Amino acid sequence: MIDERPQQPLIGREAELAELRAGLGLPPGAADAAADAEEPRQPGTVIVAGDAGVGKSRLLSELAAQVKVAGGEALVGHCLDLSDATSPYLPFAEMLGRWIREHPERAADLQARYPALAALTGQAASAAAAGADVRDQLVAVITELSEPGERGDPATVVLIEDAHWADRSTRDVIGLLMSRGSRQARLVISYRADDVHRRHPLRAALAEWSRLPGVHRLGLNPLPDKAIVELVGKLHPASFQPSVLDRIVERAAGNAFFAEELVGAAGDGSTELPDDLAALLLVRLDRLDDNGRRVAVGVAIGGHGVRHEVLSAAVGLDETALEQALRSAVEHHLLVPVGAGYGFRHALLAEAVLDDVLPGERRRWHQAFHDALLGMSAETVGTTYWAELARHARAAGRPAAAVQAGLRAADMACELGGPDEAARQYRTVLASLQEHPELAAELDPRDADRVAITGDLIAALSTGGDVLAAIGTAKDLVTEVSQAGNQRDKLRAMTQLAEAALAEDSWLSFVTARDALAEAPADLPDSLRARLLSVLARSLMGSGKYAEARRRAEQALEVAERIGLGAVAGDAATTLARLNDFEGVSGAVEDAEREFTAIMTKARRDNRQGTELRAGHHFAGVYAQRGDWRRAQQLHQRTAERALELGRPFGPWGLDSRVLAANGSFQLGDWDAALQLAQVPGQAPPAAAAALEVIRLTVAAARGGGEQLARSALARNPGLPDGMVVVMTGFAAIDALGDAGDLPAATAGHDAVVAQLTEAWGTPYFPGRVRLAALLIGQQARHVPALPRREWAAHLERARQLADDAARAAAFDPAAARTTSVLNPTPTRGGLFWGPEGQAWSARVTAELLRLRWQLEPGTVTSAALTSAWETTVALFDALPYPFEQARARARWAQALAAAGDEAKARDLRDAAHAVALELSAAPLLAELRRLPVSGGPTRRRRARSAEPAAAKAASSAATTTGPGRNPDESGALGADLTAREREVLALLALGRSNGEIGKSLFISTKTASVHVSNILAKLGATGRTEAAALAREHQLV
């Protein structure tokens, strides 16, 4: 563990320490007098990886000590291996609890502004009592405490050790702290590299964190033999015999901790060293007296940081004997003080001691700790109280007590914003109830109600974003209680399934709620009736059956308000407000805004988080339906950010709002903002990860280079239940694969998406079918003319069929067709409302089909018809804030005009499209514009190309006529004269880095980076950094 007062000098890690300080933005030396004169450095994060015992803790201890010597502060927290006894945010609770004890005056002010601190550090009974949005406040507190001050102010560093044991809530907060931009904390995260296997939850988080700016990785390799010899000399000034020293160096294998233990084992003059690692680690334990060994075992059972009063009650020693035993264990370098308790000097020591305890002895120890905790309050022990109580009760063979404490631990995890930890506790409780059916007679009926507890589990899974697991759990419960023949339990389970399925499967939700109401007896509890009516109303609204949806929502609202069921009342009110907008009851948008604002305000006041997020999502939909994309994007983003604050970024409505906000940013032309929205701290469940990945795919397809992402996404699609993600994948994949020259793959991707959505939604005529058709016909128009003529007829027939299917989708009325078939969830999940955008894509289908026919059937399509179709398409897209598609439509209108001989107007259109493509770094569109048969160039890029070798020009020309498969490199020799260093600079430039950031990354001056950038622009013939980045992506120079 981290010791801020290390007893020995740091050996063999001087270079790593310097790298660590540089990554954090600290000056080269903590005590360097010249450091105060330096400009403040940008704070950063360093992730330190290494095998157990290699020296991570020692390196971080040295850093903490240096920071404190310089007048700064080190906020230290440890993640613990407590398996099912974990509580959310453990390392932050540890560091903040210590900070509060050390700074009581400042802490009072901080706690007044951030009441969640009281719950987190065990000074309030619950997070709800503290009025806490725990995660949001926690991030704000850590940010404030670590905020870089004015120039010369001492630095504050946040150190989190053993992140391989971090719970998901802790990982999420770490990610948020890394994403604070200019307010980023100086953060150090360490983990055991040898523990992070392929499926380890930290692995995905590490991949996400590493992509963030300002995050550095530092790997600790074994120490060289020379450093081990030096370390041995410091630990044992008296010389060892050469054979013993050689044996220590050989056995240590560069591991500093092993070297220390080997020195300790050989320190009594013995020439024999233990061959077994466990025996080696237990040497220090064996040197203690009986009381010392008892205390050490007690700390191993109690867990790292076990409080003094808990340990005292469990070990059964009087205070004098306990203090003597503790002092002996500390002096023998086995234990160290940790805040108000104790822990082992190294986790490996704790593991060795714990493994040495016999099963019967271990059970008695857990009984002692359980009894000790029962004599204390939750406020005394802190947020881990109930989880610790449940852990000890289970291990002590007290299942009833374990169930009771486990349920309280789950409730605490929910209050603290840790749905994963809550779900783990609920699962453990359910397993205990199933293993011990006799508990039903012993427990309070509420604590033995497996249906209700499973409902809590389903809610936790949904909140955490694992909707598929929630639906699967609910289905299993319905099957189980149906077989048991308990009608009341069956209806309760069906209600839970109907609610869980709303997020992904509207048809399943509708059928389940409908059947439950049909089967319900007259005395069905009002709470169940209200919930089922609310679910039914939402499903019906999604199918376009507004009148029936209104009737059911009004019924749900009346029952819920009568019995005081606030969550259901808010949900029904949200449905009615959305129906008012759909049916024109709201009138002006201001009326809808008042309705939704009132619902969200009340939900927030009553801590109805789900209602608040759903209302925010639908409020954004009000503006989307009216074509105000910019306002809709802002509101979707606000809802997504609120979901993140509440610890529900992957749950229903939070994730949808994030995807729609990102899609809105893409449509509005702010592609970097779209990518930023795809960066969510924490480990996303598979369905949520796919939703975030489709945002990255959408941008990559438009910028060029998204081919591999497209293939991966299409391969993953069949396992996804979310139609919105599937159809967005289809949009992006058609362009990514088509622009890469692989028309067959683009066609196959289109067909797979249509087949999947047809099966899911019960009709092939969903609104997104129009855009899918327009994109695929557009790729046909580009590639088919280069194919052998014998293949043209089949492609032309396929294009006509695509256009016909698009026309059917445009005219399809789901409300009229959904009497018995599957409900179409698109309207409530953010799909194409058939308005201005749908009309624009319908026009695009017509224009793309004419473009294809004009090339394949000369004489059947007049130039006037072709130019008119594209003029209409441009006009319709111009009514939307969609610069990319406006530019693409202009490019194709320009092509038609050029073919008709109107080169002047074609040139104007091309120039307008080029300006947009350049600003967006849309490499495929830039390539399309360069292929236009229009004289004169819009930029110096065109003039530079005139000097290209003939072979390069030939390759560029061939790109317009190449058949299926890969297009030849359109650039020819473009980029061939870049030096290796210039290619490194170009790669960073394409990521949007400034000259200063490029210099820092490559360890060169800003001026040198600027010179490299100027040379790159000249060699590529680019007018600026944006075009250079676009060209780099287009020609795969990065």
Residue pairs with C-beta under 8 A, 6 or more apart in sequence:
1 57
1 78
1 161
1 304
1 336
1 338
1 343
1 344
1 345
1 346
1 347
2 57
2 60
2 61
2 64
2 74
2 76
2 78
2 159
2 161
3 57
3 61
3 336
4 61
4 64
4 65
4 68
4 74
4 76
5 65
6 58
6 61
6 62
6 65
8 231
8 234
8 235
9 234
10 17
10 58
10 59
10 62
11 223
11 227
11 230
11 231
11 234
11 256
12 55
12 223
12 224
12 226
12 227
12 228
12 230
12 231
12 256
13 55
13 58
13 59
13 62
13 220
13 223
16 59
16 218
16 220
17 59
17 62
17 63
18 28
19 46
19 216
19 218
20 46
20 48
20 59
20 63
20 188
20 218
21 27
21 28
21 30
21 63
21 66
22 28
23 44
23 45
23 46
23 216
23 218
24 43
24 44
24 45
24 46
24 155
24 157
24 186
24 187
24 188
25 40
25 41
25 42
25 43
25 44
25 186
26 41
26 67
26 155
26 157
26 186
27 34
27 35
27 38
27 41
28 35
29 35
29 66
30 66
30 67
30 69
30 70
31 66
31 69
31 70
35 70
36 152
39 151
40 148
40 151
42 182
42 184
42 214
43 146
43 148
43 184
43 185
43 186
43 214
44 184
44 186
44 214
44 215
44 216
45 177
45 178
45 184
45 185
45 186
45 187
45 188
45 189
45 209
45 212
45 214
45 215
45 216
46 187
46 188
46 189
46 215
46 216
46 217
46 218
47 188
47 189
47 190
47 191
47 206
47 209
47 210
47 215
47 216
47 217
47 218
48 56
48 59
48 60
48 188
48 189
48 190
48 191
48 218
48 219
48 220
49 56
49 190
49 191
49 192
49 193
49 196
49 217
49 218
49 219
49 220
50 56
50 190
50 192
50 193
50 219
50 220
50 221
51 192
51 193
51 194
51 222
51 255
52 192
52 194
52 195
52 257
52 347
52 348
53 255
53 256
53 257
53 258
53 346
53 348
54 220
54 221
54 222
54 223
54 254
54 255
54 256
54 257
55 220
55 223
55 256
55 257
56 161
56 190
56 220
57 161
57 190
57 346
58 256
59 220
60 159
60 161
60 188
60 190
63 74
63 157
63 159
63 188
64 74
64 76
64 157
64 159
67 73
67 74
67 154
67 155
67 156
67 157
68 74
70 154
70 155
71 154
72 154
72 155
72 156
72 157
73 145
73 154
73 156
73 157
74 156
74 157
74 159
75 95
75 96
75 99
75 142
75 145
75 146
75 156
75 157
75 158
75 159
76 94
76 95
76 98
76 159
76 161
77 90
77 91
77 92
77 93
77 94
77 95
77 158
77 159
77 160
77 161
78 90
78 91
78 94
78 160
78 161
78 162
78 304
78 305
78 338
78 343
79 90
79 91
79 160
79 161
79 162
79 163
79 164
79 165
79 166
79 167
79 170
80 86
80 90
80 162
80 165
80 303
80 304
80 305
81 162
81 165
81 347
82 165
82 303
82 384
82 387
82 391
83 391
84 387
84 390
84 391
84 394
84 424
84 425
84 428
85 303
85 384
85 387
85 388
85 390
85 391
85 409
86 167
86 387
86 421
86 424
87 93
87 167
87 383
87 384
87 387
87 409
87 412
87 413
87 416
87 418
87 421
88 134
88 167
88 169
88 170
88 383
88 413
88 416
88 417
88 418
88 421
89 120
89 134
89 135
89 138
89 167
89 169
89 170
89 173
89 383
89 416
89 418
90 167
90 170
90 384
91 160
91 161
91 166
91 170
92 120
92 138
92 142
92 170
92 173
93 120
93 121
93 122
93 382
93 383
93 384
94 305
94 338
94 339
95 158
96 117
96 120
96 121
96 141
97 121
97 122
97 339
97 340
97 382
98 339
99 107
99 145
100 107
100 110
100 111
100 117
100 121
101 339
101 340
107 117
110 117
110 141
110 144
111 117
111 118
111 123
114 137
114 140
114 141
115 124
115 130
115 131
115 132
115 137
116 127
116 130
116 132
116 133
116 134
116 137
116 138
116 141
117 123
117 130
117 137
117 141
118 124
118 130
119 125
119 126
119 127
119 129
119 130
119 132
119 134
119 383
119 415
119 416
120 127
120 134
120 138
120 383
120 416
121 382
121 383
122 378
122 379
122 380
122 381
122 382
122 383
122 385
123 379
124 130
124 379
125 378
125 379
126 411
126 412
126 415
127 134
127 412
127 415
127 416
127 417
128 415
128 607
132 415
133 417
133 645
133 646
134 415
134 416
134 417
134 647
135 169
135 172
135 173
135 176
135 417
135 645
135 646
135 647
136 644
136 645
136 646
138 173
139 173
139 176
139 177
139 180
142 158
142 173
142 177
142 185
143 177
143 180
143 183
143 185
145 156
146 156
146 157
146 158
146 185
146 186
146 187
147 156
147 183
148 155
148 186
155 186
156 185
156 186
157 186
157 187
157 188
158 177
158 185
158 186
158 187
158 188
159 187
159 188
159 190
160 166
160 170
160 174
160 187
160 188
160 189
160 190
161 190
162 190
162 191
162 192
162 347
163 170
163 171
163 174
163 189
163 190
163 191
163 202
164 191
164 192
164 195
164 196
164 200
164 202
166 174
166 202
167 418
167 420
167 421
168 201
168 418
168 420
168 421
168 464
168 682
168 683
169 416
169 417
169 418
169 420
169 421
169 647
171 201
171 202
171 205
171 681
171 682
171 683
172 647
172 649
172 681
172 682
173 681
174 187
174 189
174 205
174 209
174 681
175 205
175 208
175 209
175 680
175 681
175 682
176 644
176 681
177 184
177 185
177 187
178 184
178 187
178 209
178 212
178 214
178 215
178 681
179 212
179 679
179 681
184 214
189 209
191 202
193 219
196 202
196 203
196 206
197 203
201 683
204 683
204 684
204 689
205 682
205 683
208 679
208 680
208 681
208 682
208 683
209 215
210 217
211 679
212 679
221 254
222 253
222 254
222 255
223 231
223 254
223 255
223 256
223 259
224 254
225 249
225 254
228 248
228 249
228 252
228 254
228 256
228 259
229 245
229 249
231 256
231 259
231 260
232 240
232 245
232 248
232 249
232 259
232 263
235 259
235 260
235 263
236 263
236 266
236 267
239 245
240 248
240 266
241 271
243 271
244 266
244 271
244 273
247 262
247 273
248 259
248 262
248 263
248 266
248 273
249 259
251 258
251 262
251 273
252 258
252 259
252 262
257 346
257 348
258 277
258 280
260 333
261 280
261 281
261 283
261 284
262 273
262 280
264 283
264 284
264 333
265 273
265 274
265 280
265 283
266 273
273 280
274 280
274 283
277 352
278 352
278 355
278 356
281 348
281 349
281 352
281 353
282 352
282 353
282 356
284 332
284 333
284 334
284 349
285 293
285 296
285 334
285 352
285 353
285 356
287 332
288 296
288 325
288 328
288 329
288 332
288 334
289 325
289 328
291 317
291 321
291 322
291 324
291 325
291 328
292 325
292 328
292 329
292 332
294 315
294 317
294 325
295 311
295 315
295 317
295 322
295 325
295 326
295 329
295 335
296 329
296 334
296 335
296 353
297 353
297 357
297 365
298 306
298 311
298 314
298 315
298 365
299 306
299 311
299 329
299 335
299 342
299 343
299 344
299 350
300 344
300 350
300 353
300 354
300 357
301 314
301 354
301 357
301 362
301 365
301 366
301 369
302 310
302 311
302 314
302 369
303 388
304 338
304 343
304 344
304 347
304 350
305 338
305 339
305 341
305 342
305 343
306 341
306 342
306 343
307 340
307 341
307 380
307 381
308 340
308 341
308 342
309 376
309 380
310 341
310 369
310 372
310 373
310 376
310 381
311 322
311 341
311 342
312 319
312 322
313 368
313 371
313 372
313 375
313 376
314 365
314 368
314 369
314 371
314 372
315 322
315 368
316 368
317 325
326 335
326 342
329 335
330 336
330 337
333 345
334 344
334 345
334 349
335 342
335 343
335 344
335 345
336 342
336 343
336 344
336 345
343 350
344 350
344 353
357 365
362 395
363 395
363 396
363 397
366 391
366 392
366 393
366 395
366 396
367 392
367 396
367 397
367 398
369 388
369 392
369 396
370 389
370 392
370 393
370 396
370 398
370 401
373 381
373 385
373 388
373 389
373 392
374 389
376 385
377 385
378 385
378 386
381 388
383 412
383 416
386 405
386 406
386 408
386 409
386 411
386 412
387 405
387 409
387 412
387 413
387 425
389 401
389 405
389 408
389 409
390 402
390 405
390 406
390 408
390 409
390 425
390 428
393 399
393 401
393 402
393 405
394 402
394 428
394 432
399 432
399 435
399 436
399 439
400 436
400 439
400 442
400 443
402 428
402 429
402 432
403 429
403 432
403 433
403 439
403 443
403 447
403 448
404 443
404 444
404 447
406 425
406 426
406 428
406 429
406 432
407 425
407 426
407 429
407 447
407 453
409 425
410 421
410 422
410 423
410 425
410 426
410 429
410 456
410 460
411 422
413 419
413 421
413 422
413 425
414 422
414 460
414 463
417 646
417 647
417 648
418 647
419 460
419 461
419 463
419 464
419 647
419 648
419 651
420 460
420 464
422 456
422 460
423 457
423 460
423 461
423 464
423 466
426 453
426 454
426 456
426 457
426 460
427 457
429 453
430 450
430 453
430 454
430 457
432 439
433 439
433 440
433 448
433 450
433 453
434 450
439 448
440 448
446 452
451 477
451 481
451 489
451 492
451 493
451 496
452 492
454 473
454 474
454 477
454 493
454 496
455 492
455 496
457 473
458 470
458 473
458 474
458 477
458 496
458 499
458 500
459 470
461 467
461 469
461 470
461 473
462 470
462 500
462 503
462 651
462 652
463 610
463 647
463 648
463 651
464 648
464 650
464 651
464 685
465 648
465 649
465 650
465 651
465 655
465 684
465 685
465 687
465 688
466 650
466 685
466 687
467 500
467 503
467 504
467 652
467 685
467 687
467 721
468 504
468 685
468 686
468 687
468 721
469 685
470 500
470 503
471 497
471 500
471 501
471 504
471 505
471 508
473 500
474 493
474 496
474 497
474 500
474 501
475 497
477 493
477 496
477 497
478 490
478 493
478 494
478 497
478 512
480 493
481 489
481 490
481 492
481 493
482 490
482 493
487 519
487 521
490 519
491 516
491 519
491 520
491 524
491 528
492 528
494 512
494 513
494 515
494 516
494 532
495 513
495 516
495 528
495 531
495 532
495 535
497 508
497 509
497 512
498 508
498 509
498 512
498 513
498 516
498 531
498 532
498 535
498 536
499 509
499 531
499 535
501 508
501 509
501 512
502 509
502 535
502 538
502 539
502 652
503 652
504 687
504 721
504 722
505 721
506 539
506 542
506 543
506 823
506 824
506 825
506 828
507 539
507 762
507 822
507 823
509 535
509 538
509 539
510 535
510 536
510 539
510 540
510 543
510 823
512 535
513 532
513 533
513 535
513 536
513 539
514 536
516 528
516 532
517 529
517 532
517 533
517 536
520 528
520 529
520 532
526 559
526 562
526 563
526 565
527 563
527 565
527 568
529 559
530 556
530 559
530 560
530 563
530 565
530 568
530 572
531 556
531 565
531 568
533 552
533 553
533 555
533 556
533 559
533 572
534 552
534 553
534 556
534 560
534 568
534 571
534 572
534 575
536 552
537 549
537 550
537 552
537 553
537 556
537 572
537 575
538 549
538 571
538 575
538 828
539 823
540 546
540 548
540 549
540 552
541 549
541 553
541 575
541 578
541 579
541 582
541 827
541 828
542 823
542 824
542 825
542 827
542 828
542 829
543 814
543 815
543 818
543 823
543 824
544 813
544 814
544 815
544 818
544 824
544 827
545 815
545 818
546 579
546 582
546 583
546 815
549 575
549 579
550 576
550 579
550 583
553 572
553 575
553 576
553 579
554 572
554 576
556 568
556 569
556 571
556 572
557 569
557 572
557 573
557 576
559 565
559 568
560 566
560 568
560 569
560 572
561 569
566 606
566 608
567 608
567 610
567 611
570 599
570 602
570 603
570 606
570 608
570 611
570 615
571 610
571 611
571 614
573 599
574 596
574 599
574 611
574 614
574 615
574 618
577 586
577 592
577 595
577 596
577 599
577 615
577 618
578 618
578 621
578 622
578 828
579 585
580 586
580 591
580 592
580 595
581 592
581 621
581 622
581 625
582 625
586 592
586 595
586 622
589 622
589 623
589 626
589 628
592 619
592 622
593 619
593 622
596 615
596 616
596 618
596 619
596 622
597 619
599 611
599 615
600 612
600 615
600 616
600 619
602 608
603 609
603 611
603 612
603 615
604 612
609 646
609 648
610 651
610 652
610 653
612 642
613 639
613 642
613 643
613 646
613 648
613 651
613 652
613 653
613 654
613 657
614 652
614 653
616 635
616 638
616 639
616 642
616 653
616 657
617 636
617 639
617 653
617 656
617 657
618 828
619 635
619 639
620 631
620 632
620 633
620 635
620 636
620 639
620 657
620 660
621 632
621 828
621 830
622 632
623 629
623 631
623 632
623 635
624 632
624 660
624 830
624 833
625 833
625 835
627 835
627 836
627 837
627 879
627 880
629 664
629 667
629 668
629 880
629 881
629 882
630 664
630 668
630 881
632 660
632 664
633 660
633 661
633 664
633 665
633 667
633 668
636 657
636 658
636 660
636 661
636 664
637 657
637 658
637 661
637 664
637 665
637 677
639 653
639 654
639 657
639 661
640 649
640 654
640 655
640 657
640 658
640 661
640 677
642 654
643 649
643 651
643 653
643 654
643 655
643 657
643 658
644 654
644 680
644 681
646 654
648 654
649 655
649 658
649 680
649 681
649 682
650 680
650 682
650 684
650 685
650 688
655 688
655 691
656 724
656 829
656 830
658 677
658 680
658 691
658 692
659 691
659 692
659 694
659 695
659 724
659 725
659 728
659 830
660 830
661 677
662 673
662 674
662 675
662 677
662 678
662 695
663 674
663 695
663 698
663 728
663 830
665 671
665 673
665 674
665 677
666 674
666 695
666 698
666 699
666 702
666 884
667 880
667 881
667 882
667 884
667 885
668 881
668 882
668 883
669 881
669 882
669 883
669 884
669 916
669 919
669 920
671 699
671 702
671 703
671 920
671 921
672 992
674 695
674 698
674 699
675 695
675 696
675 699
677 695
678 692
678 693
678 695
678 696
680 692
684 692
686 719
687 720
687 721
687 722
687 725
690 713
690 716
690 720
690 722
690 725
691 722
691 724
691 725
693 709
693 713
694 713
694 725
694 728
694 729
694 732
696 709
697 706
697 709
697 710
697 713
697 729
697 732
697 733
697 736
698 728
698 731
698 732
699 706
700 706
700 709
700 732
700 736
701 709
701 710
701 732
701 733
701 735
701 736
701 739
702 732
702 735
702 884
702 920
702 922
702 924
702 925
703 920
703 921
703 922
703 923
703 924
703 1030
703 1033
704 739
704 922
704 923
704 924
704 927
704 1030
704 1033
704 1034
705 923
705 1033
705 1036
706 732
706 735
706 736
707 736
707 737
707 740
707 742
709 736
710 729
710 732
710 733
710 736
710 737
710 749
711 733
711 737
711 745
713 729
713 732
713 733
714 729
714 733
714 749
714 752
714 753
717 726
717 729
717 752
717 753
717 756
718 752
718 756
720 726
721 760
722 829
723 757
723 760
723 761
723 766
723 825
723 826
723 829
723 831
724 826
724 829
724 830
724 831
726 753
726 756
726 757
726 760
727 753
727 757
727 766
727 768
727 772
727 831
729 753
730 749
730 750
730 752
730 753
730 754
730 768
730 772
731 768
731 771
731 772
731 775
733 746
733 749
733 753
734 746
734 749
734 750
734 772
734 775
734 776
734 779
735 746
735 775
735 779
735 924
737 743
737 745
737 746
737 749
738 746
738 775
738 776
738 778
738 779
738 782
738 783
739 779
739 924
740 966
740 967
741 783
741 962
741 964
741 965
741 966
741 967
742 964
742 965
742 966
743 779
743 780
743 783
743 784
743 964
744 964
746 776
746 779
747 776
747 798
750 772
750 775
750 776
753 772
754 764
754 769
754 772
757 764
757 766
757 768
758 764
758 766
760 822
761 822
761 823
761 824
761 825
761 826
762 821
762 822
762 823
762 824
763 812
763 814
763 817
763 821
763 822
763 824
764 805
764 809
765 805
765 808
765 809
765 812
766 809
766 812
766 824
766 826
766 831
767 809
767 810
767 812
767 826
767 831
767 832
767 833
767 834
767 838
768 826
768 831
768 832
769 805
769 806
769 809
770 806
770 809
770 810
770 832
770 838
770 841
770 842
770 845
771 832
771 841
771 844
773 802
773 803
773 805
773 806
773 845
774 806
774 841
774 844
774 845
774 848
776 802
777 799
777 802
777 803
777 845
777 848
777 849
777 852
778 844
778 848
778 851
778 892
780 795
780 798
780 799
780 848
780 852
781 848
781 851
781 852
781 855
783 963
783 964
784 791
784 792
784 795
784 796
784 852
784 855
784 856
785 855
785 856
785 961
786 960
786 961
786 962
786 963
787 795
787 963
787 964
788 963
792 856
795 852
795 856
796 852
796 853
796 856
796 857
799 849
799 852
800 849
802 845
803 845
803 846
803 849
806 841
806 842
806 845
807 842
807 845
810 834
810 838
810 842
814 824
818 824
826 832
827 833
832 838
832 841
836 876
836 879
836 880
837 880
837 882
839 876
840 873
840 876
840 877
840 879
840 880
840 882
840 885
843 869
843 872
843 873
843 876
844 873
844 877
844 889
846 869
846 873
847 866
847 869
847 870
847 872
847 873
847 889
847 892
848 892
850 861
850 865
850 866
850 869
851 866
851 870
851 892
851 895
851 896
853 860
853 861
854 861
854 866
854 896
854 899
863 896
863 899
863 900
864 900
866 896
866 899
866 900
867 893
867 896
867 897
867 900
867 902
870 889
870 892
870 893
870 896
871 893
873 889
873 892
873 893
874 886
874 889
874 890
874 893
877 885
877 886
877 889
878 886
880 886
883 916
883 920
884 916
884 920
884 922
884 925
886 916
887 912
887 913
887 916
887 917
887 920
887 922
887 925
888 913
888 925
888 928
890 909
890 910
890 912
890 913
891 909
891 910
891 913
891 925
891 928
891 929
891 932
893 909
894 905
894 906
894 907
894 909
894 910
894 913
894 932
894 934
895 906
895 932
895 933
897 903
897 905
897 906
897 909
898 906
898 932
898 933
898 934
899 933
903 934
903 935
906 932
906 934
907 934
907 935
907 936
910 929
910 932
910 934
910 938
911 938
913 925
913 929
914 926
914 929
914 938
914 939
915 938
916 922
917 925
917 926
917 929
917 1030
918 926
918 939
918 1023
918 1026
918 1027
918 1030
919 1026
921 1026
921 1027
921 1029
921 1030
921 1033
922 1030
923 1030
923 1031
923 1033
923 1034
924 1034
926 1027
926 1030
926 1031
926 1034
927 959
927 970
927 1034
929 938
930 942
930 945
930 956
930 970
931 956
931 959
931 960
936 942
937 943
937 945
939 1023
939 1027
940 1021
940 1022
940 1023
941 1020
941 1021
941 1022
941 1023
941 1027
941 1031
943 1021
944 1020
944 1021
945 953
945 956
945 1021
948 956
948 972
948 973
948 974
949 972
949 973
951 972
951 973
952 971
952 972
952 973
952 974
953 972
954 972
955 968
955 969
955 970
955 971
955 972
956 970
956 971
956 972
958 967
958 968
959 967
959 968
959 970
962 968
969 1035
969 1036
970 1034
970 1035
971 1031
971 1034
971 1035
974 1020
974 1031
974 1035
974 1037
975 983
975 1019
975 1020
975 1031
975 1032
975 1035
975 1037
977 1019
978 986
978 1016
978 1019
978 1037
981 1002
981 1012
982 1012
982 1015
982 1016
982 1019
983 1037
983 1038
984 1002
985 998
985 1002
985 1009
985 1012
985 1013
985 1016
986 1016
986 1028
986 1032
986 1037
986 1038
987 1032
987 1038
988 997
988 998
988 1001
988 1002
989 998
989 1013
989 1016
989 1025
989 1028
989 1029
989 1032
990 1028
990 1029
990 1032
990 1033
990 1038
992 1029
993 1001
995 1006
995 1009
995 1010
995 1013
996 1006
996 1009
998 1004
998 1009
998 1012
998 1013
999 1005
999 1006
999 1008
999 1009
1002 1009
1013 1025
1013 1028
1016 1022
1016 1028
1017 1023
1017 1024
1017 1025
1017 1028
1020 1027
1020 1028
1020 1031
1020 1032
1022 1028
1022 1031
1031 1037
1032 1038
